[in-house]
């Protein structure tokens, strides 16, 4: 990493379970020069990674997000691409100490981001194909199939959080492979649920 050395470095450290320790990651990030480190004890599959979302919300132009390894940040290619995309759209940078080629301040890093985008599309298509094949097998076996949900509950939480982070409906729709109308419906549904919950509390 060359020109990124002078950047304001923000660290992100994560372990999957409460019993694990963040000490080694924090020590490594501090030695690299991270003046602030967001610390998370949550599974990579957990959409509500509060510290990660807080980091992305507070991220400023010119800052660089640093992790010790890619698997500390994301659980899949699709997840990694969506997170790094948010970082770069804020005119910030990303770097993984264990994978120097991820430096988005270099041409190699930018190429990596483009490749990740392609891989994320492939990953999404594979999921769709597996879903379609599973439905076809179930129908062939005589099972009744209802209308399949386009997204999982965990993805719904991610969509709502991305919207809170300021992402447009179209960008969210592109990331999850759904229509902007569907995204809007999910956001509206979440708002309505919160509104009903608030009214119920006020009545009590």
Backbone as a printed PyTorch tensor [residue, N CA C, xyz], in Angstrom:
tensor([[[  0.8550,  -1.1890,   0.0000],
         [  0.0000,   0.0000,   0.0000],
         [  0.8920,   1.2410,   0.0000]],

        [[  0.6800,   2.1610,  -0.9370],
         [  1.5890,   3.2910,  -1.0640],
         [  0.9600,   4.6040,  -0.6660]],

        [[  0.1630,   5.2090,  -1.5870],
         [ -0.4060,   6.5290,  -1.3120],
         [ -1.4330,   6.5130,  -0.1990]],

        [[ -1.9650,   5.3010,   0.1170],
         [ -2.9760,   5.2070,   1.1710],
         [ -2.3790,   5.3700,   2.5610]],

        [[ -1.0410,   5.3890,   2.6470],
         [ -0.3760,   5.4850,   3.9380],
         [ -0.7440,   6.7610,   4.6920]],

        [[ -0.9950,   7.8350,   3.9270],
         [ -1.2820,   9.1160,   4.5680],
         [ -2.7570,   9.2880,   4.9060]],

        [[ -3.5790,   8.3120,   4.5430],
         [ -5.0160,   8.4170,   4.7670],
         [ -5.3770,   8.2200,   6.2310]],

        [[ -6.5420,   8.7280,   6.5960],
         [ -7.1090,   8.5530,   7.9280],
         [ -7.6500,   7.1250,   7.9990]],

        [[ -7.0250,   6.2650,   8.7690],
         [ -7.3580,   4.8400,   8.7860],
         [ -8.3780,   4.5070,   9.8760]],

        [[ -9.4400,   3.8150,   9.4770],
         [-10.4900,   3.3830,  10.3890],
         [-10.5100,   1.8540,  10.3810]],

        [[-10.3120,   1.2330,  11.5420],
         [-10.2800,  -0.2220,  11.6100],
         [-11.6370,  -0.8420,  11.8950]],

        [[-11.8000,  -2.0870,  11.4360],
         [-13.0120,  -2.8520,  11.7610],
         [-12.5710,  -4.2560,  12.1570]],

        [[-12.9230,  -4.6570,  13.3680],
         [-12.5600,  -5.9730,  13.8890],
         [-13.8280,  -6.7330,  14.2670]],

        [[-13.8760,  -8.0240,  13.9280],
         [-15.0760,  -8.8120,  14.2330],
         [-14.7140, -10.2560,  14.5680]],

        [[-15.3910, -10.7930,  15.5560],
         [-15.3410, -12.2240,  15.8420],
         [-16.7740, -12.7390,  15.8450]],

        [[-16.9250, -14.0450,  15.6130],
         [-18.2630, -14.6040,  15.4330],
         [-19.0220, -14.8640,  16.7290]],

        [[-18.3030, -15.1960,  17.7910],
         [-18.9940, -15.5280,  19.0340],
         [-18.4650, -14.7110,  20.2020]],

        [[-19.2870, -14.6280,  21.2390],
         [-18.9390, -13.8430,  22.4210],
         [-17.6750, -14.3780,  23.0890]],

        [[-17.4660, -15.7100,  23.0310],
         [-16.3120, -16.3140,  23.6840],
         [-14.9780, -16.0050,  23.0260]],

        [[-14.9980, -15.5840,  21.7610],
         [-13.7530, -15.2930,  21.0510],
         [-13.2400, -13.8970,  21.4170]],

        [[-11.9510, -13.6910,  21.2010],
         [-11.3470, -12.4060,  21.5560],
         [-10.9600, -11.5910,  20.3260]],

        [[-11.0730, -10.2800,  20.4740],
         [-10.7170,  -9.3540,  19.4000],
         [ -9.2870,  -8.8340,  19.5390]],

        [[ -8.5910,  -9.2670,  20.5920],
         [ -7.2950,  -8.6830,  20.9470],
         [ -6.2780,  -8.6520,  19.8100]],

        [[ -6.1030,  -9.7820,  19.1190],
         [ -5.0820,  -9.8600,  18.0640],
         [ -5.4200,  -8.9090,  16.9240]],

        [[ -6.6880,  -8.9050,  16.5130],
         [ -7.1010,  -8.0050,  15.4300],
         [ -6.8730,  -6.5420,  15.8120]],

        [[ -7.2770,  -6.1890,  17.0250],
         [ -7.1380,  -4.8010,  17.4840],
         [ -5.6710,  -4.3930,  17.5450]],

        [[ -4.8020,  -5.2810,  18.0550],
         [ -3.3690,  -5.0060,  18.1380],
         [ -2.7910,  -4.7670,  16.7320]],

        [[ -3.1700,  -5.6400,  15.7870],
         [ -2.6720,  -5.5330,  14.4190],
         [ -3.1300,  -4.2340,  13.7540]],

        [[ -4.3960,  -3.8770,  13.9460],
         [ -4.9400,  -2.6540,  13.3460],
         [ -4.3010,  -1.4010,  13.9460]],

        [[ -4.0570,  -1.4350,  15.2530],
         [ -3.4100,  -0.2960,  15.9000],
         [ -1.9780,  -0.1200,  15.3890]],

        [[ -1.2680,  -1.2460,  15.2280],
         [  0.1070,  -1.1870,  14.7260],
         [  0.1510,  -0.6290,  13.3060]],

        [[ -0.9200,  -0.8440,  12.5560],
         [ -0.9790,  -0.3360,  11.1840],
         [ -1.3100,   1.1600,  11.1520]],

        [[ -1.7960,   1.6810,  12.2700],
         [ -2.0540,   3.1160,  12.3340],
         [ -3.5140,   3.5140,  12.3960]],

        [[ -4.3970,   2.5470,  12.6700],
         [ -5.8210,   2.8730,  12.7710],
         [ -6.0690,   3.6260,  14.0790]],

        [[ -6.5430,   4.8600,  13.9840],
         [ -6.7660,   5.6660,  15.1930],
         [ -8.1140,   5.3520,  15.8350]],

        [[ -9.0260,   4.7670,  15.0610],
         [-10.3110,   4.3550,  15.6120],
         [-10.6440,   2.9680,  15.0910]],

        [[-11.1470,   2.1180,  15.9690],
         [-11.4620,   0.7460,  15.5830],
         [-12.8750,   0.3860,  16.0390]],

        [[-13.7100,  -0.0040,  15.1000],
         [-15.0640,  -0.4620,  15.4110],
         [-14.9800,  -1.9570,  15.7350]],

        [[-15.5390,  -2.3560,  16.8720],
         [-15.4010,  -3.7240,  17.3650],
         [-16.7530,  -4.4200,  17.4040]],

        [[-16.7910,  -5.6200,  16.8160],
         [-18.0640,  -6.3260,  16.6830],
         [-17.9210,  -7.7790,  17.1240]],

        [[-18.8970,  -8.2500,  17.8900],
         [-18.9850,  -9.6690,  18.2260],
         [-20.3130, -10.1610,  17.6830]],

        [[-20.2740, -10.5980,  16.4180],
         [-21.4970, -11.0220,  15.7270],
         [-21.1280, -11.9210,  14.5730]],

        [[-22.0180, -12.8100,  14.2270],
         [-21.8050, -13.7020,  13.0910],
         [-21.7990, -12.8950,  11.7970]],

        [[-21.0100, -13.3540,  10.8150],
         [-20.9770, -12.6740,   9.5210],
         [-22.3130, -12.7400,   8.8130]],

        [[-23.1330, -13.7230,   9.1930],
         [-24.4580, -13.8740,   8.5780],
         [-25.4990, -12.9740,   9.2240]],

        [[-25.1070, -12.2970,  10.2870],
         [-26.0310, -11.4130,  11.0010],
         [-26.1470, -10.0790,  10.2640]],

        [[-27.3280,  -9.8040,   9.7190],
         [-27.5160,  -8.5690,   8.9460],
         [-27.3980,  -7.3290,   9.8250]],

        [[-27.7290,  -7.4770,  11.1100],
         [-27.7210,  -6.3170,  12.0140],
         [-26.3610,  -6.1500,  12.6840]],

        [[-25.3190,  -6.0280,  11.8780],
         [-23.9850,  -5.7740,  12.4390],
         [-23.9050,  -4.2710,  12.7210]],

        [[-24.3050,  -3.9150,  13.9260],
         [-24.4780,  -2.5030,  14.2720],
         [-23.2060,  -1.6840,  14.1230]],

        [[-22.0790,  -2.2420,  14.5400],
         [-20.8240,  -1.4850,  14.4640],
         [-20.3910,  -1.2570,  13.0150]],

        [[-20.6190,  -2.2450,  12.1570],
         [-20.2880,  -2.0920,  10.7400],
         [-21.1430,  -1.0020,  10.1160]],

        [[-22.4410,  -1.0290,  10.4050],
         [-23.3420,  -0.0170,   9.8540],
         [-23.0030,   1.3650,  10.4040]],

        [[-22.5900,   1.4110,  11.6790],
         [-22.1900,   2.6730,  12.2770],
         [-20.9340,   3.2170,  11.5680]],

        [[-19.9950,   2.3220,  11.2930],
         [-18.7710,   2.7070,  10.5790],
         [-19.1150,   3.3070,   9.2210]],

        [[-19.9620,   2.6100,   8.4650],
         [-20.3260,   3.0770,   7.1200],
         [-21.0740,   4.4070,   7.1740]],

        [[-21.9280,   4.5700,   8.1780],
         [-22.6760,   5.8230,   8.3230],
         [-21.7620,   7.0060,   8.6280]],

        [[-20.7240,   6.7560,   9.4410],
         [-19.8200,   7.8350,   9.8690],
         [-18.6360,   8.0500,   8.9380]],

        [[-18.5120,   7.2110,   7.9260],
         [-17.3530,   7.2690,   7.0370],
         [-17.2930,   8.5880,   6.2670]],

        [[-16.1080,   9.1920,   6.2400],
         [-15.9000,  10.4720,   5.5540],
         [-15.0280,  10.2820,   4.3090]],

        [[-15.1610,  11.2130,   3.3920],
         [-14.3680,  11.1730,   2.1630],
         [-12.8750,  11.1600,   2.4970]],

        [[-12.1280,  10.2950,   1.8120],
         [-10.6820,  10.2340,   1.9990],
         [-10.2220,   9.2650,   3.0650]],

        [[-11.1620,   8.7600,   3.8940],
         [-10.7750,   7.8030,   4.9250],
         [-10.6130,   6.4140,   4.3040]],

        [[ -9.9280,   5.5340,   5.0140],
         [ -9.7330,   4.1700,   4.5180],
         [-10.1640,   3.1690,   5.5750]],

        [[-10.9920,   2.2400,   5.1770],
         [-11.4700,   1.1850,   6.0690],
         [-10.4840,   0.0250,   5.9860]],

        [[ -9.9680,  -0.3840,   7.1540],
         [ -8.9460,  -1.4350,   7.1960],
         [ -9.4420,  -2.6240,   8.0180]],

        [[ -9.2440,  -3.8450,   7.4880],
         [ -9.5420,  -5.0730,   8.2210],
         [ -8.3070,  -5.9680,   8.1790]],

        [[ -8.2140,  -6.9030,   9.1030],
         [ -7.0610,  -7.8050,   9.1040],
         [ -7.1940,  -8.8660,   8.0220]],

        [[ -8.4370,  -9.3300,   7.7760],
         [ -8.7070, -10.3140,   6.7330],
         [-10.0880, -10.0510,   6.1490]],

        [[-10.2880, -10.4500,   4.9170],
         [-11.5770, -10.2210,   4.2540],
         [-12.7390, -10.8860,   4.9850]],

        [[-12.5010, -12.0770,   5.5440],
         [-13.6070, -12.7790,   6.1920],
         [-14.0540, -12.1070,   7.4880]],

        [[-13.3030, -11.1130,   7.9630],
         [-13.7470, -10.3360,   9.1210],
         [-14.8180,  -9.3280,   8.7090]],

        [[-14.8510,  -8.9890,   7.4200],
         [-15.7960,  -7.9830,   6.9260],
         [-17.0390,  -8.5980,   6.3020]],

        [[-16.8600,  -9.6340,   5.4870],
         [-17.9840, -10.1550,   4.7010],
         [-18.0820, -11.6760,   4.7690]],

        [[-19.2890, -12.1830,   4.5210],
         [-19.5350, -13.6210,   4.5780],
         [-19.5840, -14.2500,   3.1820]],

        [[-19.6170, -13.4220,   2.1360],
         [-19.7110, -13.9320,   0.7710],
         [-19.2130, -12.8840,  -0.2090]],

        [[-19.0040, -13.2860,  -1.4420],
         [-18.5910, -12.3510,  -2.4920],
         [-19.6310, -11.2570,  -2.6700]],

        [[-20.8900, -11.6680,  -2.6520],
         [-22.0000, -10.7330,  -2.8130],
         [-21.9750,  -9.6900,  -1.7020]],

        [[-21.7950, -10.1570,  -0.4730],
         [-21.7590,  -9.2750,   0.6980],
         [-20.5580,  -8.3370,   0.6270]],

        [[-19.3870,  -8.8930,   0.2720],
         [-18.1630,  -8.0890,   0.1880],
         [-18.3050,  -6.9800,  -0.8480]],

        [[-18.8390,  -7.3250,  -2.0070],
         [-19.0020,  -6.3290,  -3.0690],
         [-19.9270,  -5.2010,  -2.6390]],

        [[-21.0460,  -5.5470,  -1.9950],
         [-22.0090,  -4.5120,  -1.5960],
         [-21.4170,  -3.5660,  -0.5530]],

        [[-20.6080,  -4.1160,   0.3740],
         [-20.0010,  -3.2820,   1.4230],
         [-18.9200,  -2.3740,   0.8350]],

        [[-18.0300,  -2.9620,   0.0250],
         [-16.9470,  -2.1710,  -0.5740],
         [-17.5130,  -1.1150,  -1.5210]],

        [[-18.6280,  -1.4420,  -2.1640],
         [-19.2700,  -0.4870,  -3.0640],
         [-19.7530,   0.7420,  -2.2870]],

        [[-20.3290,   0.5220,  -1.1160],
         [-20.7700,   1.6370,  -0.2700],
         [-19.5680,   2.5020,   0.1160]],

        [[-18.4530,   1.8450,   0.4610],
         [-17.2380,   2.5550,   0.8610],
         [-16.7110,   3.4310,  -0.2720]],

        [[-16.6120,   2.8690,  -1.4710],
         [-16.0540,   3.6200,  -2.5940],
         [-16.9930,   4.7280,  -3.0650]],

        [[-18.3030,   4.5120,  -2.9100],
         [-19.2580,   5.5490,  -3.3100],
         [-19.1930,   6.7580,  -2.3820]],

        [[-18.5990,   6.5870,  -1.2050],
         [-18.3930,   7.7030,  -0.2790],
         [-17.0130,   8.3320,  -0.5080]],

        [[-16.3760,   7.9670,  -1.6330],
         [-15.0310,   8.4520,  -1.9660],
         [-14.0280,   8.0940,  -0.8750]],

        [[-14.2370,   6.9380,  -0.2710],
         [-13.3180,   6.4040,   0.7210],
         [-12.6470,   5.1710,   0.1180]],

        [[-11.7300,   4.5770,   0.8670],
         [-10.9820,   3.4360,   0.3530],
         [-11.1210,   2.2310,   1.2660]],

        [[-10.7160,   1.0750,   0.7370],
         [-10.7720,  -0.1610,   1.5090],
         [ -9.4580,  -0.9140,   1.3650]],

        [[ -9.0410,  -1.5810,   2.4690],
         [ -7.7940,  -2.3390,   2.4380],
         [ -7.8380,  -3.4760,   3.4450]],

        [[ -7.4030,  -4.6650,   3.0220],
         [ -7.2860,  -5.8110,   3.9120],
         [ -5.8030,  -6.1350,   4.0740]],

        [[ -5.3460,  -6.1840,   5.3160],
         [ -3.9250,  -6.4100,   5.5770],
         [ -3.4320,  -7.7620,   5.0660]],

        [[ -4.2800,  -8.7860,   5.1430],
         [ -3.8800, -10.1280,   4.7000],
         [ -3.9800, -10.2940,   3.1890]],

        [[ -4.7000,  -9.3920,   2.5370],
         [ -4.8730,  -9.4560,   1.0730],
         [ -4.5530,  -8.0940,   0.4590]],

        [[ -3.2680,  -7.7500,   0.2880],
         [ -2.8500,  -6.4230,  -0.2090],
         [ -3.4700,  -6.0250,  -1.5450]],

        [[ -3.8640,  -7.0090,  -2.3410],
         [ -4.4420,  -6.7130,  -3.6530],
         [ -5.8130,  -6.0400,  -3.5470]],

        [[ -6.3600,  -5.9740,  -2.3270],
         [ -7.6920,  -5.3620,  -2.1470],
         [ -7.6360,  -3.8400,  -2.0410]],

        [[ -6.4420,  -3.2480,  -2.0620],
         [ -6.2970,  -1.8030,  -1.8970],
         [ -7.0210,  -1.0680,  -3.0260]],

        [[ -8.1730,  -0.4560,  -2.7320],
         [ -8.9650,   0.2050,  -3.7720],
         [ -8.3490,   1.5180,  -4.2450]],

        [[ -7.2010,   1.9010,  -3.6520],
         [ -6.5040,   3.1040,  -4.1010],
         [ -5.5610,   2.7930,  -5.2680]],

        [[ -5.4440,   1.5110,  -5.6270],
         [ -4.5650,   1.0890,  -6.7270],
         [ -5.3930,   0.5710,  -7.8890]],

        [[ -4.7660,   0.4900,  -9.0510],
         [ -5.4630,  -0.0180, -10.2350],
         [ -5.8460,  -1.4850, -10.0290]],

        [[ -4.9840,  -2.2380,  -9.3350],
         [ -5.2810,  -3.6490,  -9.0550],
         [ -6.5180,  -3.7660,  -8.1600]],

        [[ -6.5860,  -2.8980,  -7.1580],
         [ -7.7360,  -2.9130,  -6.2530],
         [ -9.0270,  -2.5480,  -6.9720]],

        [[ -8.9480,  -1.5770,  -7.8690],
         [-10.1430,  -1.1760,  -8.6250],
         [-10.5730,  -2.3020,  -9.5680]],

        [[ -9.5890,  -3.0070, -10.1320],
         [ -9.9080,  -4.1620, -10.9710],
         [-10.5770,  -5.2430, -10.1270]],

        [[-10.0750,  -5.4260,  -8.8910],
         [-10.6550,  -6.3900,  -7.9650],
         [-12.1190,  -6.0770,  -7.7080]],

        [[-12.4330,  -4.7920,  -7.5400],
         [-13.8070,  -4.3820,  -7.2770],
         [-14.7080,  -4.7200,  -8.4620]],

        [[-14.1890,  -4.4910,  -9.6770],
         [-14.9610,  -4.8080, -10.8800],
         [-15.1950,  -6.3200, -10.9870]],

        [[-14.1540,  -7.0990, -10.6870],
         [-14.2690,  -8.5600, -10.7310],
         [-15.2690,  -9.0430,  -9.6720]],

        [[-15.2080,  -8.4320,  -8.4870],
         [-16.1500,  -8.7880,  -7.4190],
         [-17.5910,  -8.5670,  -7.8620]],

        [[-17.7930,  -7.4610,  -8.5800],
         [-19.1330,  -7.1660,  -9.0760],
         [-19.6320,  -8.2610,  -9.9930]],

        [[-18.7320,  -8.7290, -10.8720],
         [-19.0890,  -9.8120, -11.7900],
         [-19.3650, -11.1050, -11.0420]],

        [[-18.5050, -11.4100, -10.0590],
         [-18.6870, -12.6250,  -9.2670],
         [-19.9880, -12.5710,  -8.4540]],

        [[-20.3120, -11.3850,  -7.9490],
         [-21.5510, -11.2250,  -7.1910],
         [-22.7610, -11.5120,  -8.0760]],

        [[-22.6910, -11.0590,  -9.3370],
         [-23.7810, -11.3370, -10.2800],
         [-23.9070, -12.8340, -10.5390]],

        [[-22.7440, -13.4970, -10.6980],
         [-22.7420, -14.9460, -10.9310],
         [-23.3240, -15.6710,  -9.7300]],

        [[-22.9040, -15.2390,  -8.5350],
         [-23.3890, -15.8490,  -7.2950],
         [-24.9030, -15.7050,  -7.1790]],

        [[-25.3950, -14.5190,  -7.5350],
         [-26.8360, -14.2740,  -7.4630],
         [-27.5830, -15.1610,  -8.4670]],

        [[-27.0090, -15.3110,  -9.6830],
         [-27.6380, -16.1610, -10.7060],
         [-27.6550, -17.6240, -10.2780]],

        [[-26.5610, -18.0670,  -9.6430],
         [-26.4970, -19.4590,  -9.1770],
         [-27.5780, -19.7260,  -8.1320]],

        [[-27.7830, -18.7510,  -7.2350],
         [-28.8190, -18.8990,  -6.2120],
         [-30.1960, -18.9860,  -6.8710]],

        [[-30.4120, -18.1320,  -7.8640],
         [-31.7030, -18.1530,  -8.5730],
         [-31.9080, -19.4900,  -9.2790]],

        [[-30.8330, -19.9890,  -9.9320],
         [-30.9410, -21.2500, -10.6650],
         [-31.2260, -22.4130,  -9.7220]],

        [[-30.5260, -22.4260,  -8.5670],
         [-30.7570, -23.4990,  -7.5960],
         [-32.1940, -23.4580,  -7.0790]],

        [[-32.6970, -22.2250,  -6.8650],
         [-34.0760, -22.0710,  -6.3970],
         [-35.0520, -22.5880,  -7.4350]],

        [[-34.8120, -22.2290,  -8.7110],
         [-35.6950, -22.6670,  -9.8040],
         [-35.6620, -24.1860,  -9.9600]],

        [[-34.4520, -24.7610,  -9.8820],
         [-34.3230, -26.2140, -10.0180],
         [-35.0210, -26.9300,  -8.8640]],

        [[-34.8950, -26.3560,  -7.6510],
         [-35.5540, -26.9470,  -6.4930],
         [-37.0610, -26.9180,  -6.6360]],

        [[-37.5790, -25.8100,  -7.1470],
         [-39.0260, -25.6940,  -7.3720],
         [-39.4920, -26.6990,  -8.4170]],

        [[-38.7090, -26.8430,  -9.4790],
         [-39.0750, -27.7620, -10.5570],
         [-39.1240, -29.2050, -10.0370]],

        [[-38.1350, -29.5690,  -9.2000],
         [-38.1160, -30.9270,  -8.6400],
         [-39.3160, -31.1410,  -7.7170]],

        [[-39.6330, -30.1170,  -6.9240],
         [-40.7550, -30.2310,  -5.9860],
         [-42.0730, -30.3920,  -6.7330]],

        [[-42.2330, -29.6170,  -7.8100],
         [-43.4560, -29.6980,  -8.6140],
         [-43.5640, -31.0640,  -9.2710]],

        [[-42.4180, -31.5790,  -9.7730],
         [-42.3950, -32.8890, -10.4240],
         [-42.7680, -33.9930,  -9.4400]],

        [[-42.4700, -33.7560,  -8.1540],
         [-42.7940, -34.7390,  -7.1180],
         [-44.2220, -34.5500,  -6.5940]],

        [[-44.9460, -33.5870,  -7.1760],
         [-46.3350, -33.3850,  -6.7990],
         [-46.5480, -32.4540,  -5.6280]],

        [[-45.4900, -31.7810,  -5.2080],
         [-45.6350, -30.8590,  -4.0800],
         [-46.2120, -29.5380,  -4.5590]],

        [[-47.1010, -28.9610,  -3.7390],
         [-47.6820, -27.6700,  -4.0780],
         [-46.7160, -26.5670,  -3.6720]],

        [[-46.5280, -25.6700,  -4.5660],
         [-45.5900, -24.5870,  -4.3050],
         [-46.3110, -23.2530,  -4.2730]],

        [[-46.1050, -22.5000,  -3.2010],
         [-46.6540, -21.1540,  -3.1290],
         [-45.7240, -20.1980,  -3.8470]],

        [[-46.0840, -18.9480,  -3.8370],
         [-45.2420, -17.9470,  -4.4700],
         [-43.9450, -17.7950,  -3.6640]],

        [[-42.7790, -18.0440,  -4.3040],
         [-41.5190, -17.9850,  -3.5530],
         [-41.1770, -16.5570,  -3.1290]],

        [[-40.6520, -16.4200,  -1.9360],
         [-40.2170, -15.0900,  -1.4840],
         [-38.9600, -14.6940,  -2.2390]],

        [[-38.9250, -13.4730,  -2.7470],
         [-37.7620, -13.0190,  -3.5040],
         [-36.5560, -12.8340,  -2.5900]],

        [[-36.8120, -12.4870,  -1.3510],
         [-35.7070, -12.2440,  -0.4280],
         [-35.9970, -12.8760,   0.9180]],

        [[-34.9460, -13.1340,   1.6870],
         [-35.0720, -13.7440,   3.0040],
         [-35.2880, -12.6570,   4.0520]],

        [[-35.7360, -13.0370,   5.2570],
         [-35.8820, -12.0580,   6.3430],
         [-34.5710, -11.3230,   6.6320]],

        [[-33.4480, -12.0390,   6.5590],
         [-32.1450, -11.4070,   6.8160],
         [-31.8530, -10.3540,   5.7580]],

        [[-32.2080, -10.6770,   4.4950],
         [-31.9890,  -9.7070,   3.4140],
         [-32.9020,  -8.4970,   3.5660]],

        [[-34.1010,  -8.7070,   4.0950],
         [-35.0180,  -7.5830,   4.3560],
         [-34.3620,  -6.5970,   5.3190]],

        [[-33.7340,  -7.1420,   6.3750],
         [-33.0540,  -6.2860,   7.3490],
         [-31.9220,  -5.5190,   6.6810]],

        [[-31.1880,  -6.2010,   5.7880],
         [-30.0790,  -5.5420,   5.0890],
         [-30.6000,  -4.4120,   4.2040]],

        [[-31.7040,  -4.6690,   3.5020],
         [-32.2960,  -3.6610,   2.6160],
         [-32.6930,  -2.4260,   3.4160]],

        [[-33.3500,  -2.6420,   4.5630],
         [-33.7720,  -1.5310,   5.4170],
         [-32.5590,  -0.7500,   5.9100]],

        [[-31.4870,  -1.4810,   6.2760],
         [-30.2830,  -0.8160,   6.7810],
         [-29.5780,  -0.0270,   5.6750]],

        [[-29.5110,  -0.6020,   4.4460],
         [-28.8990,   0.1050,   3.3290],
         [-29.6350,   1.4070,   3.0370]],

        [[-30.9840,   1.3530,   3.1810],
         [-31.7850,   2.5600,   2.9670],
         [-31.4640,   3.6060,   4.0260]],

        [[-31.3090,   3.1360,   5.2870],
         [-30.9390,   4.0490,   6.3750],
         [-29.5720,   4.6620,   6.1230]],

        [[-28.7020,   3.8960,   5.4400],
         [-27.3570,   4.3860,   5.1220],
         [-27.3570,   5.3900,   3.9700]],

        [[-28.5500,   5.6340,   3.3900],
         [-28.6510,   6.6470,   2.3470],
         [-28.6230,   6.1180,   0.9250]],

        [[-28.6540,   4.7820,   0.7460],
         [-28.6270,   4.2160,  -0.5920],
         [-29.9660,   4.4560,  -1.3040]],

        [[-29.9120,   4.6740,  -2.6220],
         [-31.1380,   4.8960,  -3.3890],
         [-31.8720,   3.5710,  -3.5880]],

        [[-33.1670,   3.6680,  -3.8970],
         [-33.9610,   2.4690,  -4.1280],
         [-33.3960,   1.6550,  -5.2920]],

        [[-32.9590,   2.3610,  -6.3410],
         [-32.4350,   1.6680,  -7.5280],
         [-31.1580,   0.8970,  -7.2120]],

        [[-30.2600,   1.5400,  -6.4430],
         [-28.9970,   0.8720,  -6.1120],
         [-29.2310,  -0.3590,  -5.2480]],

        [[-30.1650,  -0.2380,  -4.3030],
         [-30.4920,  -1.3770,  -3.4470],
         [-31.1050,  -2.4900,  -4.2960]],

        [[-31.9850,  -2.0990,  -5.2180],
         [-32.6350,  -3.0780,  -6.0930],
         [-31.6000,  -3.8190,  -6.9380]],

        [[-30.6060,  -3.0890,  -7.4470],
         [-29.5590,  -3.7020,  -8.2740],
         [-28.7340,  -4.7010,  -7.4680]],

        [[-28.4250,  -4.3350,  -6.2340],
         [-27.6050,  -5.2090,  -5.3810],
         [-28.3340,  -6.5200,  -5.0840]],

        [[-29.6500,  -6.4420,  -4.8080],
         [-30.3990,  -7.6230,  -4.4000],
         [-31.1380,  -8.3080,  -5.5580]],

        [[-31.0320,  -7.7310,  -6.7570],
         [-31.6570,  -8.3560,  -7.9160],
         [-33.1660,  -8.3350,  -7.8910]],

        [[-33.7420,  -7.2690,  -7.3280],
         [-35.1910,  -7.1230,  -7.2760],
         [-35.5560,  -5.7610,  -7.8440]],

        [[-36.8550,  -5.4890,  -7.9680],
         [-37.2820,  -4.2140,  -8.5230],
         [-37.2770,  -3.1130,  -7.4660]],

        [[-37.2020,  -1.8760,  -7.9360],
         [-37.2600,  -0.7390,  -7.0150],
         [-38.6000,  -0.7000,  -6.2780]],

        [[-39.6500,  -1.1780,  -6.9560],
         [-40.9840,  -1.2210,  -6.3370],
         [-40.9920,  -2.1580,  -5.1350]],

        [[-40.3230,  -3.3110,  -5.3090],
         [-40.2460,  -4.2820,  -4.2060],
         [-39.4790,  -3.6910,  -3.0300]],

        [[-38.3740,  -2.9930,  -3.3310],
         [-37.5810,  -2.3570,  -2.2760],
         [-38.4330,  -1.3310,  -1.5290]],

        [[-39.1570,  -0.5120,  -2.2960],
         [-40.0130,   0.5150,  -1.7070],
         [-41.0760,  -0.1100,  -0.8020]],

        [[-41.6340,  -1.2510,  -1.2530],
         [-42.6690,  -1.9400,  -0.4850],
         [-42.1000,  -2.4540,   0.8440]],

        [[-40.8570,  -2.9490,   0.8030],
         [-40.2130,  -3.4550,   2.0180],
         [-39.9640,  -2.3160,   2.9990]],

        [[-39.4590,  -1.1880,   2.4820],
         [-39.1800,  -0.0220,   3.3280],
         [-40.4740,   0.5150,   3.9330]],

        [[-41.5120,   0.6400,   3.0950],
         [-42.8110,   1.1500,   3.5510],
         [-43.4100,   0.2290,   4.6050]],

        [[-43.2780,  -1.0920,   4.3720],
         [-43.8010,  -2.0740,   5.3210],
         [-43.1220,  -1.9670,   6.6640]],

        [[-41.7990,  -1.7480,   6.6290],
         [-41.0260,  -1.6090,   7.8750],
         [-41.4490,  -0.3470,   8.6210]],

        [[-41.6570,   0.7480,   7.8810],
         [-42.0810,   2.0080,   8.4900],
         [-43.4680,   1.8750,   9.1180]],

        [[-44.3670,   1.1590,   8.4170],
         [-45.7290,   0.9730,   8.9150],
         [-45.7210,   0.1390,  10.1810]],

        [[-44.8480,  -0.8780,  10.1860],
         [-44.7430,  -1.7470,  11.3680],
         [-44.2670,  -0.9520,  12.5740]],

        [[-43.2530,  -0.1000,  12.3600],
         [-42.7360,   0.7260,  13.4560],
         [-43.7950,   1.7010,  13.9470]],

        [[-44.5780,   2.2480,  12.9930],
         [-45.6160,   3.2150,  13.3470],
         [-46.6950,   2.5600,  14.2060]],

        [[-47.1040,   1.3440,  13.8140],
         [-48.1340,   0.6350,  14.5820],
         [-47.6190,   0.2920,  15.9770]],

        [[-46.3380,  -0.1000,  16.0280],
         [-45.7290,  -0.4600,  17.3110],
         [-45.6680,   0.7570,  18.2380]],

        [[-45.3310,   1.9190,  17.6670],
         [-45.2530,   3.1580,  18.4500],
         [-46.6110,   3.5430,  18.9980]],

        [[-47.6540,   3.4590,  18.1500],
         [-49.0050,   3.8130,  18.5630],
         [-49.4850,   2.8940,  19.6880]],

        [[-49.1320,   1.6110,  19.5790],
         [-49.5430,   0.6370,  20.5780],
         [-48.9070,   0.9770,  21.9260]],

        [[-47.6400,   1.3670,  21.8920],
         [-46.9330,   1.7390,  23.1230],
         [-47.5340,   2.9940,  23.7360]],

        [[-47.9300,   3.9490,  22.8760],
         [-48.5250,   5.2000,  23.3650],
         [-49.8650,   4.9380,  24.0380]],

        [[-50.6380,   4.0070,  23.4800],
         [-51.9460,   3.6570,  24.0330],
         [-51.7780,   3.0130,  25.4090]],

        [[-50.7460,   2.1680,  25.5140],
         [-50.4820,   1.4920,  26.7840],
         [-50.0250,   2.4950,  27.8250]]])
